[in-house]
Amino acid sequence: TLVIMSVVTWAIIIAKRKQFRKVREINEPFLDEFWRANSLDDIYESLKKFEGSPLANIFKDGYLELRKMADSNLATKKGSDKSAPLLTGIDNLERALRKAIDSELAQLEHRLSFLATTGSSGPFIGLFGTVIGIMTAFQKIAQTGSANLAVVAPGISEALIATAVGLFAAIPASVFYNMYTANIRKQELDMQNFSSDFLNIAKRNFFIDE
């Protein structure tokens, strides 16, 4: 059981490392494109270049929500000035952005619970194996009536192996779980900041002051 847990743990560690590296590498050029573009339409047209970017996905959901609002009864006109803000109901956009952030966080956190479970349960599973190994050693003593090394060594070695395997599975799981959790919190902060920037741009350009 511990060996299987260890193998799965390392598979998740490697996969998550690749995922977080890709996120870092793709978010930066998207932000550059976002601040350099002349319009939201231009950014939307270039989204295919930033597939896999959480910030791009948040932008996409926010942009599509703006389009829906523009086509709904939330769109109004302020006098004859067609350049004036056209939309009301900013809460709808805020909810869409929050939902997008939650969805991206769920993707980043996917399978990390297994690391947490392995990190917390691995030592106890190893301890259980240790207890069984020691019990085996005592049974051998009872059967043979001798406590020499040849009798107790197999059980003790099994006990030590179980402890070592438990720690081997639990330590990397705990270390990388904490590391990735901190990384996710940073990504969450970046997404919250981007969402605020997008919302401010939308308020200034598309919404009527209420």
Disulfide bonds with the S-S distance in Angstrom:
none
